Each structure stands twice: as C-alpha cells, then as structure tokens.
Amino acid sequence: MRIKILLAAILIWDLTCGLGFNVYADNMVRIELKKQSLDLNSIMGARIYVKDQSGSNRNLASLNDQIIYLKNYRDIQYFGEIGIGSPPQHFNVVFDTGSSNLWVPSSRCFFSIACYLRSRYKSRRSNTYTKIGTHCKIPFGAGSVYGFYSQDDTKVGGAIIKQQVFTEVTREGYFTFLGTRFDGVLGLGFQGSESSSVAPIWQNMLLQEIVTKSIFSFWLNRDHTSMIAGEILFGGMDWTHFRGQHTYFPVSNNGYWEIEIEDLFIGNNSTGICKGGCPAIVDTGTSFIAGPTTILTQINHAIGAEGIVSSECKYVVSNYGNSIWERLVSGLLPDHICHRIGLCTYNETLGGSHEPRSSKSQKLKKDGLCSFCEMAVFWIQVEIRKESTKEIAIGYANQLCEKFPSPGGKSFMNCDVFSLPHITFTIGDKSFPLSPEQYVIKVEDSLGVRCFSGFTALNVHQQRPLWVLGDAFLRAYHTVFDFGNRQIGFAESA
C-alpha cells in the first residue's frame, strides 16, 4: 500500500512539473520563456543606440560621459507571460536586463496602430488597481514611448507582487512595434538606469518576501526541439541547466548589469582591445553581441562575413600606412600618431573636438578620416605584436578596409561554420569561448537558410569601447544576476 501511495505522489509531481505549474521550495519563482524565430526584416531592423545624459545620439562619446544604452527590440526572440490586475490581464513581455521599467500598452493608447494589435491594460477591469497618473517618458530606440504610471498587483509565474508600479503606454512611435510578438517590457535592470523613483519588480519580490535569495538566473535552451525555449528563475538557480560552478564578476555602479572585459581573442590571437578593461552590459533583451567597429571588422575578416568596402579607410591605409608603421616601430604612443600625421586633433583622439570652426562637410570628413586612422593604427599595431613584416601589416589593414560592418550592422556569411575560429572573451582571468555554432545566427525563409554573424557594431569611444553581451553569448553560458552582492556569475550552459 505504501508503495502505491509513493508511486501516486511521484506521478502527481511529474504531472505538475510537466504542465509548468510553479510548485517550488525555497521561495523561488520560475518563468518559462517562449521563442519566436527571427526573420530577415527583424534582423536588419534591429538597432542599438547610445546616448549621453542630455539625450543626444553619440557615435563617439567622451570617455567621461555617462551613457544611456537603448535599443528598439526588433530582434527579440525570447519572451514570457505575466498578468497585471485582479483578475489578471495577460501580457507577453520581454524580460530585459538592459532596462528597469515595466510597461505595457494602455487601453488609452488610441493613436498608435501597434496598440490595437496587442493586449492592452484596462484599469477598470481590475479590482486592485491604484491610480497614480503621473506622466512619464521612457527612452526607446531612437526616440521614446509615452504614458503614465499606475499601480496594480502583478502576477509573475506563481507569485503575485502587490501594487507594482508600472507604465501604461499611451503613445508609441510610428511602426515601433509593428511585426513584434510581445506586448511590453519587464525591466530587470537596476533602479535608476531609467527611472529613479520606480522599484524594479525583482526588488519588490525581495521586499515582499516572495523570494528569500536576492538573485535571479537566466537560461536559454540550446535544444531547438524542446517546447521550453528558456527560463528565468527568481530567487535561485536550477542545477540541471549548467555544468560546473559559476565564476562571479563585480558589477559596476552605473545603473546597468555591467562588467569588465579584459581581452577578446579571435582564434588564438589576442586583439588587445581591452587592455585597460572594456565595459560590457549583459543584456537579455537583444539577440546579438555588440562591440566596436575596429574589432567587428577583424571578426568579419576572420569568419568570412560579408562587409562593405570603405574608400576612406583604403585612402588612409594607402597614403599613411607607411607613416603609421614607422611611428609605431619608433615607439611613439599610438594615441598620438593620427595627430602627428594631421588626421586628428588631440581632442578628437580623446573623444571631443575643440578645433577651429569649419564647414560641416569638412568637419565630418576630417572626423571620419580620424576614426579610420585610429583603426589603422590599432590593426597595424596588432600585426607588429605578431612580428609581421610591414608589407603584411599594411596589407592586412587594407584587407580589413573591405570588411567593414554594413550600416545596418548585420553581416551575411556562409553557413558552413566548421572551419571558423572560436571567439573568446576574457573576463577577469577566465576565458569564455564561443564556438561558430554559438555565434552564427541562422534564419529560415522562403529562400532557404541564411546565416548572419552574431556580432554587430556599436561605437562609443575608441579608447574604452562598450560591449553588449546578448543572447548569442547567453545561450552558451547560464547566468546568475546577484543583485544582493552586485555581481554576475557565468557557468557553461547545459
């Protein structure tokens, strides 16, 4: 009889787990993620932006500027369901560590087409709604979305967060969300990265003792045949989703889940781009890995990704390559070389320009040549470290001038990935390699299977470039976001 009772209990446990019910010990909340396939339009339309605190777009920000990191979410693959109100109104949202707000379309969103194509929050249907009404603007992509703050019970997994403040969006940009399959965004960033007054949902989970551990973990399933695309677990981690132990790295204090990268290797060759440390935002809300054009061009060259030919780059290498080589070999500091040969001022090289005012077209041309000069210096310096000859170094730089990332930032490549090199990030003293299968993104459409590089360009500052580690990295590494100790942990994903 006891054996029958035990078997029945095991059967009930298997059924509840298999149906996705949130039956967990130790105060943990589990969210299963859904996945949508990327298409050509979503990939080519995806953008990442960097602004300074004044809100202006920056292509080359000052080293000391506090940046605001934004994106347009066109390349979103993973999302999950939450409920807002009593009874719950259901929304598919992006769980995004690159932002901190929770926002969904409002029933008062009348003049944006996209609002009529997705779920909208109706406060009159909720018994637990609390009016706030304060108007707000959320930076989004190249612009903003507008709405007002409200407060209501929010269901995440099997947990209910009491009176969570969120934004009812009443105005979106034209065609901002057309073609997307999610309704809103649930930000998992730090309070203050966008709004200084609204506590993120994970903070309220802890304050309301829904979870007891101040962490959440993120896992993306590499098994494309599985019904479960991934998982977020608030308050703990699932040991079946990773191998070995997590290695933890401190988070910087600028409002993002930001860590430091020490180096990046293409195959066995160090790029040397992050000798002084490069900031990297760990972002669950984008499919790509973003980094500086200088390195993206080298990666394109190494993996055979298509690029565009830059005549300005070729002009700099052809006319100044020998001079750059001679100055590097003589020991002149790389930061001073482009100034010495007349393509940059000192302030341009350091991120800002105070040169005499000239016509706009002349200034843009000079700024462009300055940027290409700095890239050429870097590429030739890499070859000097490898003890290459001058001819090989300048020839390599000239080849890279034909592999620039396209203006859209996405590069087609051959789907035969077996001979391609690993790309390895060094974080702390730990190496995190990505195999070709992990950094190549495949898209199926009516023309068959096409492949893209999982890397896209993001230019902030030449001396301290910003990286963004999106899903192409996170599929390879199970990630723990420890907001109690302000650290991030990575372990090999299972």
Buried (B, 14 or more C-beta within 10 A) or exposed (E): EEEEEEEEEEEEEEEEEEEBEBEBEEBBBBBBBBBBEBEBEBBBBBBBBBBBEEEEEBEBBBEEBEBBBBBBBBBBBBBBBBBBBBEBBBBBBBBBBBBBBBBBBBBBBEEBEBBEBBBBBBBEEBEBBEEBEEEBBBBBBBBBBBBBBBBBBBBBBBBBBEEBBBBBBBBBBEEBBEEBBBBBBBBBBBBBBBBEEBBBBBBBBBEBEBBEBBBBBBBBBEEEEEEEBBBBBBBBBBEEBBEEEBBBBBBBEBBBBBBBBBBBBBEEBBBBBBEEEBBBBBBBBBBBBBBBBBBBBBBBBBBBBBBEEBEBBBEBBEEBBEEBBEBBEEEBEBBBBBBEBEBBBEEBBBBBBEEEEEEEEEBEEBBBBBBBBBBBBBBBBBBBEEEBEBEEBBBBBBEBBBBBBBEEBBBBBEEEBEEBBBBBBBBBEEEBBBBBEBBBBBBEEEEEEBBBBBBBBBBBBBBBBBBBBBBBBBBBBBBBBBBEEBBBBBBEBB
